Amino acid sequence: MKLMHFNDFRLGVLKGDQVVDVTDVVANIPHVGPGDRMNSLIAHFGDFRARLEAAAAAGTGVPVGSVRIRPPVPKPTNIECMAVNYMEDGTLKEPSPINASTSPRLHHWPRRHHGVARLCRFGV
């Protein structure tokens, strides 16, 4: 399931090229803004998954090209990245000392999602 914010930070599920508004499904999540709502949804996803899937399956979508796509976490508390990504574009004469996408250390980081925006690559 692909979640997204669109238009005035409505919560949507992306189904193919359609966005189904599921904002009402998560209306009771305590939040003061869209970033808090998404963080709370991530933290309690198990409680909402079935309801989101049902709403997405029953809902009528609108074309994704007709909506304004918004950031998934509008105000992340952390941004995690690696500067080595800048060096992987051919600017180094030799490969970087670690491969940011395959380093075993990176795969064993704690899987914290609450309030975190993960950036996989820069300059793309």
N, C-alpha and C positions, 0 to 999 in steps of 0.2 A: 504494500500500500504506500502510495506516494502522497504525503501531506504537503500542503502549501498554503501560504497566505496570498490573498489576491484582493484587488480593489481597495476597500477601506479596512484592510486587515481582517477580512472574512477568512475563516478556515475552510479549506477545500481539500477534496481528494481528487487526484488526477487519475482519470480513467481514459487511457488512450489520448485522444486530442480534446477531451472534454474535462471540465472542472465541475465537480458536484459540491455545492455548498453544504457543509456539515457543521456550521457554527453552532446551531441550536443543540446539537448532541453534546457539546462540551460547555454549555452555558453555565452549568453549576460548578465548574472548576474555579476555585478562588484565584482571582487575578486582578491586577490594577491596569494591565495593558496587554497587548498582543504577545509581547515577549514572555511575560509571566505566564500567560495562558499556554503557550507552546512548551515552556519549561515544565509546567505542571502536567501537561499532557504526556510529555516524554517520561516524567517520573512515575506516572500512573497509567501508562499505556495499556497494561494488562486489563485494567478495569474498563477501559473504553474501546478496546479493539473491536469486539464483536458488534457494539452499537455503531461504530464508525463504518465497519464493513457493511452492515445492514442498510444504513442510511445511504451509503455510496451506491449500493446495488439498486435500491429503490428510487433514488433521486434522479432527477433530470438534470443533465449537465449543460453547460454553455461552452462554446468553443474557447479553448485556451487562448487563442489569438485575439479574443474579444475582451479579455480581462487584463488588468494591470497586475503583473506578478510582483509581489512584495518579498522582502527577506524573510526566511523561515524563522529566524530568531532576531528580531529587530535590534535588540540591545544586548548582545552576548556579554557575559561577564568575563570570559576568557577567549582569547584567540590563540590557538596552538598551531605552530608552523615550524618549518625547518628552513634555515637559510640555504642549506645545501641545494634546495630546489632551484635556486637561481643559478647554481653552478652546473646543473645538468643539461643546460641548453647548448653545450658546445663551447662555452667560454673558457673552460679549462683544457689544458693540453693533455691531461691524463684524467682518468675517472676519479670521481670524488672518493674520499676515504671510506664512506659508507654509502650504500644505496638506500635512499630514504624510503623507497617503496618496499624493500625486501629485508630491511634490518630486523633481525629477530627481537632486538630490544624494543622496537616500536610496537610489535605485535603483542607484547606482554604488558603494555601500559594498562593501567586500570581503565575499564570501559565506563568512564564518567561521561554522561551526556548532559546532565543538568546544568544549563546555563553556559554551554560550551559550543562554540562554532568551530568546526575543524576545517581548515583550509588545506586541500591536498596539494595544490600546485599554484605557483605564482607565475605571472607573466604569460598566462595562457589566454 
